[in-house]
Amino acid sequence: MRTRALAAVLASGVLVLSASGCTSDDPGKNKTPSADGSSGSAGASDSASADPSSISPPLDKLPKVKGKKGGIKDLALGDCKYGAGQQSVSGTITSSAGKVADYLVTVSWTTATSDVMGRGFTVLQDVQPGQSVDFTIEAKVKKGAVKCVPGVVYGTIKG
């Protein structure tokens, strides 16, 4: 009789434990796919989400660079300011390419978590090997930027 009672208590404990594993107090769990394909907590709003209207502003379409190669080593970028509003940064490209090349230089003003708050670019065409070319990039920057992230590629740019 004691054995049956002990078995019944253990069985009910196993059922309680297995049922408790179906949910979690961890907000990172219990995710269900939403209509847009992302996953989120079922029935909960995400109050920690950033305001989409304040990050990643519409960015100009960048020109295509045929046969592109990285050229960040060719860049000397000046001081970059992060305040909200119109910003500009100057720099110099000194071509390390073995032949005449076109350069696409980009600067993204980003938050600490890499959200783009503004971006600008310039195209430098027909840069001779060893030639230095100065440029200035301007962009409208939204509040929250804390750093500038440059990018440089070279190759052939049409148009």
PyMOL commands that set and color helices and strands:
alter all, ss='L'
color gray80, all
select helices_A, chain A and resi 2-20+52-54+72-74
alter helices_A, ss='H'
color red, helices_A
select strands_A, chain A and resi 31-33+39-41+66-70+75-77+85-94+101-110+116-127+132-141+147-156
alter strands_A, ss='S'
color yellow, strands_A
deselect
rebuild
show_as cartoon
